Amino acid sequence: MRRLTFIQSILAAGLLSLAGINTAASQSAEGAAVGSNTIQVDNVNRPQIVLHTSKGDIRLELFADRAPNTVNNFLQYAEDGYYDDTIFHRVIEGFMVQGGGFSADMQRKQTRNPVTNEADNGLSNERGTIAMARTGDPHSATSQFFINHSDNRALDHRNKNTGQTWGYAVFGKVLEGMEVVDTIATTETGPIPPFNRDVPLETISIDSVDIYRAN
């Protein structure tokens, strides 16, 4: 009950929002390189990515079979190099780490149009899953994402009555590098303008993203 109350208080404060408070991996045997940062893999509807961060690599599997629009949106940003040199700008230990929208000097990046919320896909915000960040509008997600540091089922889809009950769309999970997520999640945080809390005091960057696409 205490855990649920904690997450509900964060949602009520509007903290899991787009405002926050408001990769060169080696080629694997799975496939051949098809671009500067894209590799083919033999895994239909489950592309993978590697986030090369200043704390280490995080490899994720993306559930294109369960959240196709969300995955396509994320991969387009990655292919465009949008996430290169962005940061994890919001970190709450025991909750999540959020990034994908701000530069190291805390400037918000321009985004494309929002993507339709696919939180009703039956996937849960469990530890190690990746989901889209958004405002109170359920269909406002653009580029920002978060990786759940613990099981956050209060963020799951319940119904379509309100922005809160719509939930946050899970579209993948960490395959390797959860220890990197743990390191990021335990980073000391504080206020850094324009935000008044939860910003890592040490810059944690996403240096590049590698994409491993299904054949």
ROSE-4610 file (N, C-alpha, C; in Angstrom, 1 decimal, always signed):
// ROSE-4610
residu = [M/M/M/R/R/R/R/R/R/L/L/L/T/T/T/F/F/F/I/I/I/Q/Q/Q/S/S/S/I/I/I/L/L/L/A/A/A/A/A/A/G/G/G/L/L/L/L/L/L/S/S/S/L/L/L/A/A/A/G/G/G/I/I/I/N/N/N/T/T/T/A/A/A/A/A/A/S/S/S/Q/Q/Q/S/S/S/A/A/A/E/E/E/G/G/G/A/A/A/A/A/A/V/V/V/G/G/G/S/S/S/N/N/N/T/T/T/I/I/I/Q/Q/Q/V/V/V/D/D/D/N/N/N/V/V/V/N/N/N/R/R/R/P/P/P/Q/Q/Q/I/I/I/V/V/V/L/L/L/H/H/H/T/T/T/S/S/S/K/K/K/G/G/G/D/D/D/I/I/I/R/R/R/L/L/L/E/E/E/L/L/L/F/F/F/A/A/A/D/D/D/R/R/R/A/A/A/P/P/P/N/N/N/T/T/T/V/V/V/N/N/N/N/N/N/F/F/F/L/L/L/Q/Q/Q/Y/Y/Y/A/A/A/E/E/E/D/D/D/G/G/G/Y/Y/Y/Y/Y/Y/D/D/D/D/D/D/T/T/T/I/I/I/F/F/F/H/H/H/R/R/R/V/V/V/I/I/I/E/E/E/G/G/G/F/F/F/M/M/M/V/V/V/Q/Q/Q/G/G/G/G/G/G/G/G/G/F/F/F/S/S/S/A/A/A/D/D/D/M/M/M/Q/Q/Q/R/R/R/K/K/K/Q/Q/Q/T/T/T/R/R/R/N/N/N/P/P/P/V/V/V/T/T/T/N/N/N/E/E/E/A/A/A/D/D/D/N/N/N/G/G/G/L/L/L/S/S/S/N/N/N/E/E/E/R/R/R/G/G/G/T/T/T/I/I/I/A/A/A/M/M/M/A/A/A/R/R/R/T/T/T/G/G/G/D/D/D/P/P/P/H/H/H/S/S/S/A/A/A/T/T/T/S/S/S/Q/Q/Q/F/F/F/F/F/F/I/I/I/N/N/N/H/H/H/S/S/S/D/D/D/N/N/N/R/R/R/A/A/A/L/L/L/D/D/D/H/H/H/R/R/R/N/N/N/K/K/K/N/N/N/T/T/T/G/G/G/Q/Q/Q/T/T/T/W/W/W/G/G/G/Y/Y/Y/A/A/A/V/V/V/F/F/F/G/G/G/K/K/K/V/V/V/L/L/L/E/E/E/G/G/G/M/M/M/E/E/E/V/V/V/V/V/V/D/D/D/T/T/T/I/I/I/A/A/A/T/T/T/T/T/T/E/E/E/T/T/T/G/G/G/P/P/P/I/I/I/P/P/P/P/P/P/F/F/F/N/N/N/R/R/R/D/D/D/V/V/V/P/P/P/L/L/L/E/E/E/T/T/T/I/I/I/S/S/S/I/I/I/D/D/D/S/S/S/V/V/V/D/D/D/I/I/I/Y/Y/Y/R/R/R/A/A/A/N/N/N]
num = [1/1/1/2/2/2/3/3/3/4/4/4/5/5/5/6/6/6/7/7/7/8/8/8/9/9/9/10/10/10/11/11/11/12/12/12/13/13/13/14/14/14/15/15/15/16/16/16/17/17/17/18/18/18/19/19/19/20/20/20/21/21/21/22/22/22/23/23/23/24/24/24/25/25/25/26/26/26/27/27/27/28/28/28/29/29/29/30/30/30/31/31/31/32/32/32/33/33/33/34/34/34/35/35/35/36/36/36/37/37/37/38/38/38/39/39/39/40/40/40/41/41/41/42/42/42/43/43/43/44/44/44/45/45/45/46/46/46/47/47/47/48/48/48/49/49/49/50/50/50/51/51/51/52/52/52/53/53/53/54/54/54/55/55/55/56/56/56/57/57/57/58/58/58/59/59/59/60/60/60/61/61/61/62/62/62/63/63/63/64/64/64/65/65/65/66/66/66/67/67/67/68/68/68/69/69/69/70/70/70/71/71/71/72/72/72/73/73/73/74/74/74/75/75/75/76/76/76/77/77/77/78/78/78/79/79/79/80/80/80/81/81/81/82/82/82/83/83/83/84/84/84/85/85/85/86/86/86/87/87/87/88/88/88/89/89/89/90/90/90/91/91/91/92/92/92/93/93/93/94/94/94/95/95/95/96/96/96/97/97/97/98/98/98/99/99/99/100/100/100/101/101/101/102/102/102/103/103/103/104/104/104/105/105/105/106/106/106/107/107/107/108/108/108/109/109/109/110/110/110/111/111/111/112/112/112/113/113/113/114/114/114/115/115/115/116/116/116/117/117/117/118/118/118/119/119/119/120/120/120/121/121/121/122/122/122/123/123/123/124/124/124/125/125/125/126/126/126/127/127/127/128/128/128/129/129/129/130/130/130/131/131/131/132/132/132/133/133/133/134/134/134/135/135/135/136/136/136/137/137/137/138/138/138/139/139/139/140/140/140/141/141/141/142/142/142/143/143/143/144/144/144/145/145/145/146/146/146/147/147/147/148/148/148/149/149/149/150/150/150/151/151/151/152/152/152/153/153/153/154/154/154/155/155/155/156/156/156/157/157/157/158/158/158/159/159/159/160/160/160/161/161/161/162/162/162/163/163/163/164/164/164/165/165/165/166/166/166/167/167/167/168/168/168/169/169/169/170/170/170/171/171/171/172/172/172/173/173/173/174/174/174/175/175/175/176/176/176/177/177/177/178/178/178/179/179/179/180/180/180/181/181/181/182/182/182/183/183/183/184/184/184/185/185/185/186/186/186/187/187/187/188/188/188/189/189/189/190/190/190/191/191/191/192/192/192/193/193/193/194/194/194/195/195/195/196/196/196/197/197/197/198/198/198/199/199/199/200/200/200/201/201/201/202/202/202/203/203/203/204/204/204/205/205/205/206/206/206/207/207/207/208/208/208/209/209/209/210/210/210/211/211/211/212/212/212/213/213/213/214/214/214/215/215/215]
x = [+0.8/+0.0/+0.9/+2.0/+2.9/+3.5/+3.9/+4.5/+3.5/+2.2/+1.2/+0.9/+0.9/+0.7/+1.8/+3.0/+4.2/+4.0/+3.7/+3.6/+2.4/+1.3/+0.1/+0.4/+1.2/+1.6/+2.4/+3.3/+4.1/+3.2/+2.3/+1.3/+0.5/+0.0/-0.9/-0.1/+1.2/+2.0/+2.4/+2.0/+2.3/+3.8/+4.5/+6.0/+6.4/+5.6/+6.0/+5.6/+6.2/+5.7/+6.8/+6.5/+7.5/+8.5/+8.1/+9.0/+9.8/+9.4/+10.2/+9.6/+9.6/+8.9/+8.1/+7.1/+6.2/+5.0/+25.5/+26.0/+26.9/+28.2/+28.9/+29.2/+28.2/+28.4/+29.0/+29.8/+30.3/+29.3/+29.5/+28.6/+28.5/+27.3/+27.2/+26.9/+26.9/+26.7/+25.2/+24.4/+23.0/+22.6/+23.5/+23.2/+24.3/+24.0/+25.0/+24.6/+25.6/+25.4/+24.7/+23.7/+23.0/+23.1/+23.8/+24.0/+24.9/+25.2/+26.2/+25.9/+24.6/+24.2/+23.0/+22.8/+21.7/+22.2/+21.8/+22.2/+21.0/+21.0/+19.8/+19.9/+18.8/+18.8/+17.7/+17.8/+16.8/+15.8/+14.9/+14.0/+12.8/+11.8/+10.7/+9.9/+9.7/+8.9/+9.5/+10.8/+11.4/+12.8/+12.8/+14.2/+14.8/+16.1/+16.8/+17.6/+17.9/+18.7/+19.7/+20.8/+21.8/+22.0/+21.7/+21.9/+23.3/+24.2/+25.6/+25.6/+25.6/+25.5/+26.9/+27.0/+28.3/+28.5/+27.5/+27.6/+27.7/+27.7/+27.7/+26.6/+26.6/+25.6/+24.4/+23.2/+21.9/+21.3/+21.2/+20.6/+19.1/+18.2/+16.8/+16.2/+15.2/+14.4/+13.1/+12.7/+11.5/+10.3/+9.2/+8.0/+7.2/+7.7/+7.0/+5.7/+5.6/+4.4/+3.3/+3.7/+2.7/+2.4/+3.4/+3.3/+4.0/+3.4/+4.0/+4.3/+3.3/+3.4/+4.5/+4.5/+5.4/+6.8/+7.0/+8.4/+8.8/+8.0/+8.3/+8.7/+8.0/+8.3/+9.7/+9.9/+11.2/+12.4/+12.2/+13.3/+13.5/+12.5/+12.7/+13.6/+13.3/+14.1/+15.6/+15.7/+17.1/+17.8/+17.1/+17.8/+18.2/+17.4/+17.7/+18.9/+19.3/+20.4/+19.9/+18.6/+18.0/+18.5/+18.7/+19.0/+20.5/+21.3/+22.8/+23.0/+23.8/+24.2/+23.0/+22.0/+20.9/+21.3/+20.5/+20.8/+19.6/+19.9/+18.9/+18.7/+17.6/+17.4/+16.6/+16.0/+15.2/+15.4/+15.7/+16.0/+15.4/+14.7/+14.1/+14.4/+15.3/+15.7/+14.5/+14.3/+13.2/+11.9/+12.0/+10.9/+11.3/+12.1/+12.4/+13.6/+14.2/+15.1/+14.6/+14.6/+13.9/+14.9/+14.8/+15.6/+15.0/+15.9/+15.4/+14.8/+15.1/+14.4/+15.2/+16.4/+17.1/+18.6/+19.2/+20.7/+21.4/+22.7/+23.5/+23.4/+23.1/+22.9/+21.4/+20.7/+19.3/+18.4/+18.7/+17.8/+16.9/+15.6/+14.6/+14.8/+14.8/+14.9/+13.6/+13.5/+12.3/+11.9/+10.6/+10.1/+9.2/+8.9/+7.8/+6.5/+5.4/+4.1/+4.0/+3.1/+2.9/+2.4/+2.7/+2.3/+1.0/+0.2/-1.0/-0.6/-1.2/-0.9/-1.3/-0.3/-0.6/-0.5/-0.8/-0.7/-1.7/-2.7/-3.7/-3.3/-2.0/-1.5/-1.2/-1.6/-1.5/-0.1/+0.8/+2.1/+2.2/+2.9/+3.0/+4.3/+4.2/+5.4/+6.2/+6.8/+7.6/+9.1/+9.8/+11.3/+11.9/+12.7/+13.4/+12.7/+11.4/+10.7/+10.9/+10.8/+10.9/+9.5/+9.2/+7.8/+8.0/+6.9/+6.9/+6.5/+7.3/+6.9/+5.9/+5.1/+4.1/+3.6/+2.7/+2.0/+0.7/-0.2/-1.5/-2.3/-2.1/-2.8/-2.3/-3.1/-2.6/-2.0/-2.2/-1.7/-0.7/+0.2/+1.1/+2.6/+2.9/+4.2/+4.9/+6.2/+6.9/+8.2/+9.3/+10.6/+11.0/+10.5/+11.0/+10.5/+11.4/+11.1/+11.6/+11.2/+11.7/+11.9/+12.9/+13.1/+12.7/+11.8/+11.3/+12.4/+12.6/+13.7/+13.1/+11.8/+11.1/+9.7/+9.0/+7.6/+6.7/+6.2/+5.3/+4.0/+3.2/+2.0/+0.9/+1.1/+0.2/+0.2/+1.3/+1.4/+0.7/+0.2/-0.4/-1.7/-2.1/-3.5/-4.5/-5.5/-6.7/-8.0/-8.2/-9.3/-9.0/-9.9/-9.6/-10.4/-10.7/-11.5/-10.7/-9.5/-8.7/-7.2/-6.5/-5.1/-4.3/-4.6/-3.9/-4.3/-5.5/-5.9/-5.6/-5.3/-4.9/-3.6/-2.7/-1.5/-0.4/+0.8/+2.0/+2.5/+2.7/+2.8/+4.2/+4.2/+5.4/+5.7/+6.9/+7.2/+8.5/+9.1/+10.3/+10.8/+11.9/+12.5/+14.0/+14.7/+16.1/+16.5/+17.5/+18.0/+19.4/+20.2/+21.5/+21.7/+22.4/+22.7/+21.8/+21.1/+20.2/+21.1/+22.3/+23.2/+23.5/+23.5/+23.8/+22.6/+21.4/+20.2/+20.2/+20.6/+20.8/+21.7/+22.8/+23.8/+23.3/+22.6/+21.9/+20.9/+20.1/+19.0/+19.5/+20.7/+21.3/+22.2/+22.2/+23.0/+22.4/+23.3/+22.8/+22.1/+20.9/+20.1/+19.9/+19.4/+19.0/+18.4/+18.2/+17.6/+18.7/+18.4/+19.2/+18.2/+18.2/+17.3/+17.2/+16.0/+14.8/+14.0/+14.6/+13.8/+14.2/+13.2/+13.5/+13.8/+13.9/+14.3/+14.6/+15.2/+15.4/+16.3/+17.1/+18.0/+19.4/+20.0/+21.3/+22.3/+23.1/+24.0/+25.3/+25.5/+26.5/+25.8/+26.2/+25.6/+25.7/+24.6/+24.6/+24.0/+24.9/+24.6/+24.2/+23.4/+23.2/+24.1/+25.2/+26.2/+25.8/+25.2/+24.7/+23.8/+23.1/+22.2/+22.4/+22.6/+22.7/+21.4/+21.0/+19.7/+20.0/+19.3/+19.4/+18.0/+17.8/+16.4/+16.2/+14.9/+14.5/+14.6/+14.9/+15.1/+13.7]
y = [-1.2/+0.0/+1.3/+1.2/+2.4/+2.7/+1.6/+1.7/+2.4/+1.9/+2.4/+3.9/+4.2/+5.6/+6.5/+6.0/+6.8/+7.1/+6.1/+6.3/+7.2/+7.0/+7.8/+9.3/+9.5/+10.9/+11.5/+10.7/+11.2/+11.6/+10.7/+10.9/+12.2/+12.3/+13.4/+14.7/+14.7/+15.9/+16.2/+15.2/+15.4/+15.3/+14.4/+14.4/+13.5/+12.4/+11.6/+12.2/+13.3/+14.0/+14.3/+14.9/+15.2/+16.2/+17.0/+18.1/+17.5/+16.4/+15.8/+16.4/+17.6/+18.2/+19.2/+19.3/+20.3/+20.4/+4.8/+3.6/+2.8/+2.5/+1.7/+0.3/-0.5/-1.9/-2.7/-3.7/-4.6/-5.4/-5.7/-6.5/-7.8/-8.4/-9.7/-10.7/-12.0/-13.1/-13.1/-12.3/-12.4/-11.8/-10.9/-10.3/-9.5/-8.8/-8.0/-6.5/-5.7/-4.2/-3.7/-2.9/-2.3/-0.8/-0.2/+1.2/+1.5/+2.8/+3.2/+2.7/+2.6/+2.1/+1.2/+0.5/-0.5/-1.8/-2.9/-4.2/-5.1/-6.0/-6.9/-8.0/-8.5/-9.6/-10.5/-11.8/-12.8/-13.0/-12.0/-12.0/-11.2/-11.8/-11.1/-10.3/-9.1/-8.1/-7.8/-8.2/-7.9/-7.3/-6.0/-5.4/-5.1/-4.9/-4.6/-3.3/-2.7/-1.5/-1.6/-0.9/-0.7/+0.8/+1.2/+2.6/+2.6/+3.4/+3.6/+4.8/+4.6/+5.7/+5.9/+7.0/+7.3/+6.4/+5.6/+4.7/+3.2/+3.0/+1.7/+1.4/+0.2/-0.1/-0.7/-0.4/-1.0/-1.6/-2.9/-3.5/-3.8/-3.4/-3.6/-4.3/-5.1/-5.7/-4.9/-4.6/-3.7/-4.6/-4.4/-5.3/-4.7/-4.7/-4.2/-4.9/-6.2/-7.0/-6.5/-5.9/-5.4/-3.9/-3.2/-1.7/-1.2/-1.5/-1.2/+0.3/+1.1/+2.6/+3.2/+2.7/+3.3/+2.9/+1.6/+1.2/+1.9/+2.0/+2.7/+4.1/+4.8/+6.2/+6.2/+5.3/+5.3/+5.1/+4.1/+3.7/+4.9/+5.6/+6.7/+7.8/+8.1/+9.1/+8.5/+7.2/+6.7/+6.7/+6.4/+6.4/+7.8/+8.8/+10.1/+10.7/+9.9/+10.4/+11.3/+11.4/+12.3/+12.1/+10.8/+10.5/+10.7/+10.9/+11.0/+12.3/+12.2/+13.3/+13.9/+13.2/+13.6/+13.0/+13.3/+12.9/+12.2/+11.5/+11.1/+12.3/+13.0/+14.3/+14.1/+12.9/+12.7/+11.3/+11.2/+9.9/+9.8/+8.8/+8.5/+7.1/+6.9/+5.5/+4.7/+3.5/+2.7/+3.0/+3.9/+4.2/+4.1/+5.0/+5.0/+5.9/+5.8/+6.7/+7.2/+8.5/+9.1/+9.9/+9.8/+10.5/+10.7/+11.1/+11.2/+12.5/+13.6/+14.8/+16.1/+16.0/+17.2/+17.0/+18.1/+18.1/+18.3/+18.1/+18.2/+19.6/+20.6/+22.0/+22.2/+21.2/+21.2/+22.0/+21.9/+22.5/+21.4/+21.7/+20.7/+20.6/+19.4/+19.2/+19.3/+19.7/+19.7/+18.3/+18.0/+16.7/+16.7/+15.5/+15.3/+15.3/+15.0/+14.9/+13.7/+13.8/+12.8/+11.5/+10.4/+9.0/+8.6/+7.8/+7.3/+6.4/+6.5/+5.7/+4.2/+3.3/+1.9/+1.2/+1.9/+1.3/+0.1/+0.0/-1.0/-2.3/-2.5/-3.7/-4.9/-4.8/-5.9/-6.0/-5.2/-5.2/-4.3/-4.8/-4.1/-3.4/-2.3/-1.5/-2.2/-3.3/-4.1/-3.6/-4.0/-3.6/-4.0/-3.1/-3.4/-3.1/-2.8/-2.5/-1.0/-0.7/+0.7/+1.1/+2.4/+2.9/+4.4/+4.9/+6.3/+7.2/+8.3/+9.4/+10.3/+11.0/+11.9/+12.9/+13.8/+14.7/+14.1/+14.8/+14.3/+13.9/+14.4/+13.9/+12.5/+11.5/+10.1/+10.0/+10.8/+10.7/+11.8/+12.1/+13.2/+12.8/+11.5/+11.0/+11.3/+11.8/+12.1/+11.3/+11.8/+11.2/+10.6/+11.2/+10.8/+9.5/+8.8/+7.4/+7.2/+6.2/+5.9/+4.4/+3.9/+2.5/+2.3/+1.4/+1.2/+0.6/+1.2/+0.7/-0.4/-0.4/-1.4/-1.7/-2.6/-2.9/-1.7/-1.1/+0.1/-0.1/-1.1/-1.5/-0.4/+0.6/+1.7/+2.5/+2.3/+3.1/+2.3/+1.1/+0.3/+0.8/+0.4/+0.8/+0.1/+0.9/+0.3/+0.6/+1.8/+2.1/+3.4/+3.8/+5.0/+6.2/+6.2/+7.3/+8.6/+8.5/+9.7/+9.5/+10.5/+10.4/+9.5/+9.5/+8.6/+7.2/+6.9/+5.5/+4.9/+5.8/+5.3/+4.5/+4.9/+4.3/+4.7/+4.2/+4.5/+3.3/+3.5/+2.5/+1.8/+0.5/-0.3/-0.8/-0.7/-1.1/-1.9/-2.4/-3.2/-3.5/-4.2/-4.6/-4.6/-4.5/-4.6/-6.1/-6.4/-7.7/-7.8/-6.8/-6.7/-5.3/-5.2/-3.8/-3.3/-4.2/-3.6/-3.1/-3.6/-3.0/-1.6/-1.2/+0.2/+1.0/+0.5/+1.2/+1.4/+0.4/+0.5/+1.6/+1.7/+2.7/+4.1/+4.3/+5.6/+5.9/+4.9/+5.2/+5.6/+5.2/+5.6/+6.8/+7.5/+8.7/+9.8/+10.6/+11.7/+12.7/+13.2/+14.2/+15.4/+16.4/+17.7/+18.6/+19.9/+20.8/+21.4/+21.4/+22.0/+22.7/+24.1/+24.8/+24.2/+24.1/+24.7/+23.8/+22.6/+21.7/+21.9/+21.6/+21.8/+20.6/+19.4/+18.2/+17.1/+16.0/+14.7/+14.8/+15.8/+15.9/+15.3/+14.4/+13.9/+15.1/+15.1/+16.2/+15.9/+14.7/+14.3/+14.0/+14.6/+14.4/+13.0/+12.4/+11.0/+11.0/+10.8/+11.0/+9.7/+9.8/+8.8/+9.2/+8.5/+9.0/+8.6/+7.4/+7.0/+5.8/+5.4/+4.2/+3.4/+2.1/+1.1/+0.4/+0.1/-0.6/-1.9/-2.9/-4.3/-4.7/-4.6/-4.8/-6.3/-6.7/-8.0/-8.1/-9.3/-9.5/-9.3]
z = [+0.0/+0.0/+0.0/+0.8/+0.8/-0.5/-1.3/-2.6/-3.6/-3.5/-4.4/-4.1/-2.8/-2.4/-2.9/-2.9/-3.4/-4.9/-5.7/-7.1/-7.4/-6.7/-6.9/-6.6/-5.6/-5.3/-6.4/-7.0/-8.1/-9.3/-9.6/-10.7/-10.4/-9.2/-8.9/-9.0/-8.8/-8.9/-10.4/-11.2/-12.7/-13.0/-12.2/-12.4/-13.5/-13.8/-14.9/-16.2/-16.6/-17.7/-18.7/-19.8/-20.8/-20.3/-19.3/-18.8/-17.7/-17.1/-16.0/-14.7/-14.5/-13.4/-14.1/-14.4/-15.2/-14.9/-31.0/-30.2/-31.2/-30.8/-31.8/-31.3/-31.1/-30.6/-31.7/-31.3/-32.4/-33.0/-34.3/-35.1/-34.5/-34.3/-33.7/-34.8/-34.4/-35.3/-35.7/-35.1/-35.4/-36.8/-37.4/-38.6/-39.2/-40.3/-40.9/-40.9/-40.8/-40.7/-42.0/-41.8/-43.0/-42.9/-42.0/-41.9/-40.8/-40.6/-39.6/-38.2/-37.9/-36.6/-36.6/-37.7/-37.8/-38.3/-37.5/-37.8/-37.9/-38.9/-39.1/-38.1/-37.5/-36.6/-37.0/-36.7/-37.1/-35.9/-35.8/-34.7/-35.1/-35.7/-36.3/-35.3/-35.6/-34.8/-33.4/-33.2/-31.9/-32.2/-32.8/-32.9/-31.6/-31.6/-30.3/-30.5/-29.4/-29.5/-28.3/-28.5/-27.4/-27.2/-26.0/-25.6/-25.0/-25.7/-25.2/-24.3/-23.0/-22.0/-21.4/-20.7/-20.0/-18.8/-18.5/-17.4/-17.9/-19.2/-19.7/-20.7/-21.3/-22.3/-21.7/-22.3/-22.0/-23.3/-23.3/-24.5/-24.2/-25.1/-24.9/-26.1/-25.8/-26.9/-27.0/-28.2/-28.4/-28.9/-28.3/-28.6/-29.8/-31.0/-32.1/-32.4/-31.9/-32.1/-31.2/-30.1/-29.1/-29.1/-29.5/-29.5/-30.8/-31.9/-33.2/-33.4/-33.1/-33.4/-32.5/-31.2/-30.3/-30.7/-31.0/-31.4/-32.7/-33.7/-34.9/-34.6/-33.7/-33.4/-32.7/-31.8/-31.0/-32.0/-32.9/-33.8/-34.8/-35.2/-36.1/-35.4/-34.2/-33.4/-33.4/-33.1/-32.9/-34.3/-35.4/-36.7/-37.1/-36.7/-37.0/-36.1/-35.2/-34.3/-33.2/-33.0/-32.1/-30.7/-30.3/-28.9/-28.6/-29.6/-29.4/-28.7/-27.6/-26.7/-26.0/-25.8/-24.8/-23.5/-22.5/-21.1/-20.4/-19.3/-18.4/-17.4/-17.6/-16.9/-15.6/-15.4/-14.2/-13.7/-12.5/-11.9/-10.5/-10.2/-8.9/-8.5/-7.6/-7.2/-6.7/-7.1/-6.8/-7.6/-8.6/-9.4/-10.9/-11.4/-12.8/-13.1/-14.4/-14.9/-16.2/-16.5/-17.6/-18.4/-19.8/-20.7/-22.0/-23.0/-24.4/-24.8/-24.1/-24.5/-24.3/-23.5/-23.2/-23.5/-23.8/-24.1/-22.7/-22.7/-21.5/-20.9/-21.6/-21.0/-20.7/-20.6/-20.1/-21.1/-22.3/-23.4/-23.9/-24.0/-24.5/-26.0/-26.6/-28.0/-28.7/-29.9/-30.7/-31.0/-31.1/-31.4/-32.5/-33.0/-34.0/-33.3/-34.0/-33.5/-32.5/-31.5/-30.5/-31.2/-30.4/-30.9/-30.1/-30.7/-30.0/-28.9/-27.7/-26.5/-26.8/-26.6/-26.7/-25.4/-24.3/-23.0/-22.8/-23.6/-23.5/-24.2/-24.3/-25.0/-24.1/-22.8/-21.9/-21.2/-21.6/-21.0/-19.7/-18.7/-17.4/-17.2/-16.4/-16.1/-15.0/-15.4/-14.4/-14.5/-13.5/-13.4/-14.7/-15.3/-16.5/-17.8/-17.7/-18.9/-19.3/-20.6/-21.1/-21.5/-21.2/-21.5/-21.9/-22.5/-22.9/-21.8/-21.7/-20.8/-21.6/-20.8/-21.5/-20.4/-20.9/-20.0/-19.5/-18.9/-18.5/-19.6/-20.8/-22.0/-22.4/-22.4/-22.7/-24.0/-25.0/-26.3/-26.6/-25.6/-25.8/-25.9/-25.8/-25.8/-27.2/-27.1/-28.3/-28.3/-27.7/-27.7/-26.4/-25.3/-24.0/-23.5/-22.8/-22.3/-20.9/-20.3/-19.0/-18.8/-18.1/-17.7/-16.3/-16.0/-14.7/-13.8/-12.7/-11.8/-10.8/-10.7/-9.9/-10.6/-10.0/-10.5/-10.2/-11.3/-11.1/-11.8/-11.2/-11.8/-11.7/-10.9/-10.8/-12.1/-12.9/-14.2/-15.3/-15.0/-16.1/-16.5/-17.7/-18.3/-17.4/-17.0/-16.3/-17.1/-17.6/-18.5/-19.2/-20.1/-20.9/-20.4/-19.1/-18.6/-18.4/-17.9/-17.6/-18.1/-18.1/-18.4/-17.5/-16.2/-15.3/-15.5/-15.7/-15.8/-17.2/-18.2/-19.5/-19.4/-18.5/-18.3/-19.2/-19.0/-19.7/-20.5/-21.8/-22.8/-22.7/-22.3/-22.3/-23.7/-24.2/-25.5/-25.6/-24.5/-24.6/-23.2/-23.1/-21.8/-22.0/-20.8/-20.8/-20.9/-21.8/-21.9/-21.2/-21.4/-20.7/-20.2/-19.1/-18.6/-17.5/-16.9/-15.8/-14.7/-14.6/-13.5/-13.9/-15.2/-15.6/-15.1/-15.3/-14.9/-13.4/-12.6/-11.2/-10.8/-11.5/-11.3/-11.5/-12.6/-13.0/-11.9/-11.5/-10.5/-9.2/-8.8/-7.5/-7.5/-8.7/-8.8/-7.9/-7.3/-6.5/-7.4/-6.9/-7.7/-6.8/-7.5/-6.9/-7.9/-7.5/-8.5/-9.4/-10.7/-11.7/-12.6/-12.7/-13.6/-15.0/-15.5/-15.0/-14.1/-13.7/-12.8/-11.4/-10.5/-9.1/-8.3/-9.0/-8.2/-9.2/-8.6/-9.3/-10.5/-10.7/-11.8/-11.4/-12.1/-11.7/-11.6/-10.5/-10.4/-11.2/-11.6/-12.6/-13.9/-15.0/-16.3/-16.7/-17.0/-17.5/-18.9/-19.9/-21.3/-22.0/-23.0/-24.0/-25.2/-25.4/-26.4/-27.8/-27.9/-29.2/-29.0/-30.1/-30.1/-31.3/-31.0/-32.1/-32.2/-33.5/-33.8/-34.4/-33.9/-34.4/-34.9/-36.2/-36.7/-37.1/-37.0/-37.5/-39.0/-39.5/-40.9/-41.6]
